[in-house]
Amino acid sequence: MPYARLLPALAGWAALGAVALPAPVRVPVTLAFLLAGPGMALTGLTARRRTRLETAVLALTVSLAVDTLVAVALHLGGWFTPARAVLVLAVLTTLAVLLRRPFGRAGAGAAALVLLSGCGTGTGHEVWNTPGAQASPTGPPSLDAPAAPGDWRLVFQDEFDGARLDGARWATCYDWNDRGCTNRGNRELEWYLPGQVTQGQGVLALTADRRATTGSDGQRYPWASGMVSTGRDSWDATPRRTFTRGYFAAAIRVPPQAGMFPAFWLMPATRQTPPELDVVEFISDPHDAQLTVHWAGPDGSDRHEAVHVGPADYPGGFHVFALAWEQSSLTWYIDGVARHRETDPTRIPDQPMELLLNLAVGYPTAPPDGVDTARLEVDWVRVWQH
């Protein structure tokens, strides 16, 4: 049947629709189209002089070649994202199908409509990771309102304009503060101390120094570092501020040194994780932003999914990292651009959480010799809610 030849085009649009779905659906649908769709459209589903094996090999070869050309072209133009690549390939595949016989003039007209609609398909809701984020060396990007749609009101902010940290807003440790603290679960190398947290010239600074420090737990730590939290001063105290859903944003400049683990994240006020929402974290590589959600599996164990955005020169200047935590979705933003979206209801928390910024050291690997200090800078932190 002639209309069976439309299958590659239909597969392309199905793949485009699948990019917003969970990985178990997204991956096989998209992969099947990328490996076969463009090639089948350009070479034909069948040919009298080719066996089925020859047809399949030819379709695969042509598909991979077209996929590569499209990806390279988008990358060189600074427009590459997986969803954009699938969109372009879906348009090209549909054009190839409609311009082939037996569709004739009707196919040509339909091809023109596809081209126009494809060019007009918006990517403002793009939620895939995209490399090439530009630094802002002279100052942080100005994002005075959430990039996420909806009516928002500002409920928490700190511009760090004063001479010292506002103790009414921030603690300088986790809730298990006892003359300092650390995160033993990650086997980190730092002991957090208030003296490693400074404020001046409109910037909050968390500084990590290679300095042997004995913690109140009696252990010896090779590094001292800084962190802030909207949580408690001690285990039995009341958190300063907790949030259930909202738009969380901060203008951050990460240190360039290897072996550091800076993070901007949310932890349940119950102190029991998962769940956990990592607005952004940099695990050893300062050029790779990791956007992560943690949730509990059926047995209560930690499960997580991370999206990487990079490489980019994040240490070269301030960037605004944000997370829109809605009742039915989680959407991560970098400098106002959506980079990832999660809609699986089992992964979206529904409980009060504390807000944290910290500069951990040594996870997963220790800083190399010659790295003796690092500094995380924060220009502002803001939280909006509906």
N, C-alpha and C positions, 0 to 999 in steps of 0.2 A: 504494500500500500504506500502511495506517495507520502502520506502524512506520517508514516513511521520515520521518515527522514527528519522530522521535527524533534526527535528524541534528544539529540545532542544539545539543541537550543533550550529545550525544556529542562534538561539536566543542569544547564548553566544557571538558569533563574532559580531552580531548586537549591543549588549550591549557594547562591547569593542569599536566599532566605534562611539557609541553615547556619550562616556565620554568627547569628545572634543566639543560636540554640546551644545547649550544653555540649561538651566535647564528645560524649558517646554518639550523638547524632551528627554534630558538625563535621567531625573528622572523616568518617566514611563517605558521607554525601559529597563533601567538597573534594576529597581525594579522588573519588571515582570520576568526577567531572574533569578535574585537572589532568588526569592520566588518559582520558579517552575522548572527552567532548570536543575540544578544538580540532584534534586530528580527524575524528569521524566526520565533522562538518566540512573540513577542507578536502578530504580524500574520498568521501562517500562511504556509506555503511557497507556496501557490497560492490563488487566489480567482477565482471565475467571472467577476466583473465587472472584473478588472484584467488588463492585459497583463503579460507577463513583465518588461518594462522598468519599468512602474509598480510592480510588486511589489518589484523590486530596489531602486528608489529609495526606496520606503517603508521597506523593511527597513534600508537603510543609514541613513536619517534617524533612525529609531527607535533603532537600535543606538548611534549617536553620542550621542543624547540620554541614553540609559540609562547608557552608559559615563561620560559627563560627570557625571551625578548621583551615581553610585557613587563616582567618584574624589573629587568635592568632599566628599561625606559622610564618607568615610574620612579625607581630609585634615583636615577641621575637627575630627574626633574624635581626631586625632593617631595614626591607625592605618594611614595609607596606606603601602603598598608595592605594586609591580606584581603580585606574586604574590597578595597579599591581594585586590587588586581583581579579578584573574582568578577567584579562588576565589568571591567574592561573586557575580560575574556568572555563573559556571557554575551556582551554586545557583539563582539567580533564573531563569536560562534553563531549567533542568531543571524547576523548579516550573511555569513558564509552559507548557511542553510537556505535562507530565503532567496538568495541570488542564484542558487543552483536550479536546474530543471528538477521537477516539472512545474515550479511555481510561477515562472514567467513574469509578466508585468505585475500581477498581483503581488508576487513575492518581492519585486523591486519596491513597490509602494510600501508594503509592510516593512521592508528593510529600512526605508527612510524614516518611518515612524519609530522603529526601534532605536535608530541612531539618535533621533531627537530626544526620545524619552530617556535613553541611556545617558546622554550628555547632561540631561536635566536632573538625573537622579541625585538627590542631595546626599552628602556625607557628613552633615552637621551632627549626626547622632553616631558617628564612628566611634567604636569602642574597642578597637584593636591596638596593640602596642605599635608605636611608631618611633623609629630612631631619629636622631638629628635635632633634639631639642636645643635651642640656642640659649646661651648663658646671657645674663644681664649684669655685666661686670661693674657698672656704675651704680647699681642699686636694684632692689627687688622689683619684679613686675607689679604693677598696680592693678589689683583685681578687687574692686570695692564691693562687689556683689557676687553671689554664687553663680557659677557657670551653669549649674543645673536649673532646669525650668521649675517654675512654681513661685508661690508667694513665701518669702523668707523674712524672718526678723532676727536681728542680731541679739544673741543672748549671752555671749561671752567673748571677751577680747582682751588682748594685752599687746600694746604697741612697743613696750619695753623702752619707754622714753625717760623713765626716772633714773636716778643714780644707783638704785639698788633693786633687787628682785622684790616683787610684791608678795610677801608671805601670806596674804589673805587669799591669793589666787593659787600659789604654788608651794608644794613641798619639794624637797631636794632629794627624795629617795622613794623607794617603794613603800607599800604599807607596812612592811616588816622592818621599818627603820629602827635601828638600834645603834646609834652613833655611826651611821653609815650602813651600806647594804651592797648586795650584788645579786646576780641571777645565777644561782648554782646550776639550774637546769641546763644552761647552755655551756657550763664550764668556762665562763668568761674570765678574763685576766684582771679586770678592774675592781676596785673598791670605790663606790661612789661616796663623795664627800661634799659638803656644802661649799667649801672653799674652791671647788673646781667649777662653780657656777658664778658667773659675773655678769654685770649689766652696765652698759655705758655707751654713749654716742648712739643711742637708739637701737642697740643690738643686744640680744641675749647671747652669751657665749658659754658653751660647754666645752671644757678643756680636758684633754687626756694627757697625762704626763707619765713617762716611764720613771716611776718612783716607788720603791718597795714600801708597802703599806700593810700594817697588821690590822685586820678587821676585828670587830667585836666578837666574831665567831672564833677568834684565836688563829685563823689561817693567815698566811702571808701572801699578799697579792703584789705582783710586779708592777702594776699600774694603778694610778688614782685617776678618777674621771668624774664627770658631772652629769646630772639628769634633773629633770623637773617633772612633776606630776600634779594633777588636780586631786590627788588622793589624800591619805591620812599622814599625820606626823608619827603615829604609832599604831600598833595592831588594833587596839581597842578604841581608837578615836573615830570621829566621823569624817568621811571624805569632804573635802572642800567643795567639790562639784562633780556631779555625775550627769551623764547624758544618755537618753534613750532616743536614738535616731537624730538626724540633723546633717548639716553640711559643715565639715571640719576642714579648715584650710590653714596653712602656715607657709610663710616665705622663708625658705631655708637655703643655706649655702653649706654644702657638705665638704669635709676635709679631703684633700687629694691623697693622703697617705694610705698605703696598703695595710691590711690587718685591722682596720676599723669597722665598726658595725653601728653606724648611726641609724636611728629609727624614729618615726613619728607614728604613734599607734594608740589603740584603745584596748583596755583590759577590763573585764567585769569587776564591778565593785565587790562581788563575792570573793574575789581573788582566786577563783577557780577557772582555769582555762583548759580546753577551749570552752566557749568561743573566744576569738581574738580577731581584731581588725587592724591590719597594718596599712595605714595610709600610704606610707612609703618606707622602705628599708634598703640599706646598701650593705650587702654581705661581702665584705673584703674588696669588692670592686666599686670604686667611687663613680664609675661611668655607667653603671648598670642599676637602674631604679627597679626595685622589685615591689609589686603590688600584690598583697597576699590576704587571703581570708582563711581562717582556721575554724573548723566546726567539729562537733563530736560525732564519731561514728556510732553505730548501733551498740557497741560495747563500751562507749564512753571514751574511746581512744581518740587522740588528736589526728584529724585529717585536715589537709590544707591544699590549696591550689594557688599558684603564683604566676603572675604575668610579668615578663621582663621588658622594660622600655629602655632601649639604648642600642649601641653605645652613644653617649652624649657627654658633653663637657659640663656636667653638673657642678664640679668644683670651681668652674670658671666664673660663677656668679650666682645670684639668688634665683631660685625657682619656686613657684607656688605649687605645692602638692595638696590635693584635696580629695575628700571622699564624701559622696552623697549617700548617706545611709537612710534609705526609705523603708517602708513597711514591706515592700515586695521586690526591692532591688538594692544592689550596691553598685555605685558607679564611681570609678576613680578618674581623677583629672590631673593633668600636669600643665601648668600655665594656661588654664582655662580650656584645654582640649581633652575631651573624653578619650581615655586610653583602654579601659576595660569595664565590662559590665557583668554582674552576676545576678541571676534571677531565680536560681534554685532555692525554693523556700526552706529547705533543710539546712541551708548554709547562711541564712540571714538571721542574726541574733535579735532578741527581743527582751533585753534586760539593761539596766543602768550600767554604764561604763565610765571609767576614769580615762582622762586624756594624758598621754605621756610623750616626752621627748627625751631621748637619751643618747649618749655616745659610749657604746660598749666597745670593748677591745678584745681581740683574739678569737673571735668566732667567725668562721670555723678554723682559721689558722692565725698564728701569732704574727704581729708586725715584724718585718725583716729587720736585721741589724742596721743601725743608722737612723731608724725612725724612733724618735724619743718623745715626740709631742704631736698633738693634732687638735684642731679646734673646729667645732660645729657652731655656726652662727644662725640665729633666728631673728628676723626683723619684726615679725608679728605673728600672732596666732588669733584666729577668729572662729567662732561657732555660730551658725544660724540654725533656726528651727522654724517649722511651719506654725 
